[in-house]
Amino acid sequence: MIFYALNVALILAGCFLFYKILLQKETFFPLNRFVLLGCLFLSFSLPLIPVPQQWSFRKANTEISIFEPKTTTQGSEQTTNSTATPTVQSGVSKESNPKESFFKDVSVLDVVFWVYWLGVAVFGINFLFQLCVLLYKSYSKPFIQDGRFRIVELSGEQAPCSFANNIFINPEKYDWDTYNQIILHEKIHIQQGHSYDIILAELALIFQWFNPFAWFYRKAMEDNLEFLTDNELLSHSDIEPKSYQMSLVKVSAPNFPASLTTNYNQSILKKRLLMMNSKKSNINSTWKYLCIVPLLLVCVSLFNEPVAFGKSANATAKTNNKFIQVANKGTWFATIKNDKINIRFEDEEGNNNYSNSEFLLSEFKNLPTTEKGTFSLTRDAGTIQFTGKFDGNAGMGNYEFKVDDSFFNFLEKEGVTANKEKDGMVFYMVKLDKDFVKMLRNQGYTKFSKNDLIPLCAMKVTGEYIASLKNAGLDNLSLQDIIPLKALNVDAAFIKDIKNSGYKNITASKLITLKAQGIDGEFLRNAKNASDKETASTKTKSPKINTRTDHKTSGEDDDDEELGMAIAKKALNITAEFVKTFTAAGFNFSDGELLAMKSLGVTPEYCKSFEGIGPDKLGAEAFISLKALGFTAADYNEYKKLGFKNLSIENVIGAKATGTTPTFIAEMRKKGYNYTTIDKYVEKKVGFGL
């Protein structure tokens, strides 16, 4: 499941970057809506499809052991790798390396698994809560029935919005013209079913909550729906554009409705005004939309399992266990090395379920060596009673775990629900004790569950560690944040390093993402310095209007975008050396453009091959599109030979994308169609459907 979620995240990131670079400024809003919805669906469905081995960049015999224990199954016999471990008795398999304890092998992976599903649960509950609130408002407030539309009357400073067939508005706040424009705007949202787009985006966020690009993607979908509605309203009504734009300024309010609604939002007001006044896109630029096909094919080839590998992975999954709970009764096998004892616990039913755990030799007293005897080890959760004996550094026998009822009574008073039979041995193995629970209380945590306590204790989280994170600036630190932070070894020094790189508004989720990607302060400083000139240029050209009214400042929003870009650059290995290859060739591209170029394999040599071709100088967007379509300088020359004047690269790409080949044009000329521009042949090709 974790691999699947990561694959979805990477494909979704690629689709967002594709939209951001090539399509965001296009005014084909209905087509953009289709592309955004289609890419969202494909991001979740494509990773499930195994691909033929010849299409995949992954090897069919690659083994993935990240979710598997250190053992393998051969027939009915279980074997483990061992280093100079004595055999206790014939017929008994060799002992595992003492250093490879059970909890050391699986704790981090289980933590990731638990944290992921905890996030899914939290965001899922939030989604259901918003849905219930909207339904409650819809049928508890007074409303006016206007055909299929229900105009629900609100009070206070809430901004207008719509959901399903309900329009929420406070009619007392607006004059008649503004009120009428709002109603018309929201009716378009309802007629075109925009609420369902938002619901799909929210559902995607539930399962991709850890992915910053999923949040950007949802925002892009919402923005495009507003652009589409504005365009529809101005095209099919008698509303005067300037009057409508002034109404937008009046209506935008700081009190945002639920995120499931389509609403007037100040944070995109400037974008909407700019888009309404922008030049309409030329039909020739529709070829850009075809570039998504090679991008998705590259993603599938990179991330999807080859057919052969998919079969072997499924077979492996049947013979290996990701997490095996230690039974309360069974057989033990032990080896002593230096000051430690590695004990292997097997269940008494002989189901080959076992676990290795490491103990200090000093924890045991009076180990039986000459004849069979008993010894025990007590912890807060209970006591393990061992029966058997040691022969040199190896021993074997039977064991039984007995729960300490007082410890479970203590946990119950602390609000922790646990099962004595199932959880007692787990608490024992991770050394969960009363002092650990009290430590969490002292750190200000009053509510926690066994799913919090087990990974925190297994990873040896201390009060000093938690305090150091808080002192470093992570004030609202939840236990669910601490688990992945500790698993990734995020400490105060790492946080300080990130903040010193210029990102002050750092959160636990951002730190987790950065650390997981291997991004440190030095990487961010280099990335920030490289993009300062571009950022300064953008700010100079843009009006200095702060239209944000949510809880983030514009600076925080910029930080999020910069961090998202830094993560993407790290994931695609956009290094300083890679950037220099382009600057040395005379090209100066933005970070976003470089990401797209790297993913498609655009090189400086490829860009240089187009120098002197066409009347216009080519930019990154053209190179990305050319590469995505497999277009070369030789292809341009083939069209040029046909005698067209002022033949631009954009014209030729449009012809290439629609299948208007030089051969097709030659055939059309033989039939008497002698056009002076290539666009006419493109229209002919599309019109005939040839």
Buried (B, 14 or more C-beta within 10 A) or exposed (E): EEBEBBBBBBBBBBBBBBBBBBBBBBBBBEBBBEBBBEBBEBBBEBBEEBBEBEEBEBEBEEEEEEBBBBBBBEEEEBEBEBEEBBEBEEEBBBBBBBEBBBBBBBBBBBBBBBBBBBBBEBBBEBBEEBBEEBEEBBEEBEBEEEEEBBBBBBEEEBBBBBBBBBBBBBBEBBEEBBBBBBBBBBBBBBEBEBBEBBBBBBBBBBBBBBBBBBBBBBBBBBBBBBBBBBBBBBEEBEBEEEEBBBBBEBBBBEEBBBBBBBBBBBBBBBBBBEBBEEEEBEEBBBBBBBBBEBBBEBBBBBBBBBBBBBEBBEEBEEEBBEBBBBBBEBBBBBBBBEEBBBBBBBBEEEEBBBBBBBBEEEEBEEBBEEEEBEBBBEBBBBBBBBBBBBEEEBBBBBBBBEBBEEBBEBBEEBEBEBEBEEBBBBBBBBBBBEEBBEBBEEBEBEEBEBBBBBBBBBBEBBBEBBEBBBEBBBEEBBBBBBBBBBBBEBBBEBBEBBBEBBBEBBBBBBBBBBBBBEBBBEBBBBBBEBBEEBBEEEEEEEEEEEBBBEEBEEEBBBBBBBBBBBBBBBBBEBBEEBBEEBEEEEBEBBBBBBBBBBBBEBBBEBBEBBEEBBEEEBEBBBBBBBBBBEBBBEBBEBBBEEEBEEBBBBBBBBBBBBEBBBEBBEEBBEEEEEBEEBBBBBBBBBEEEE
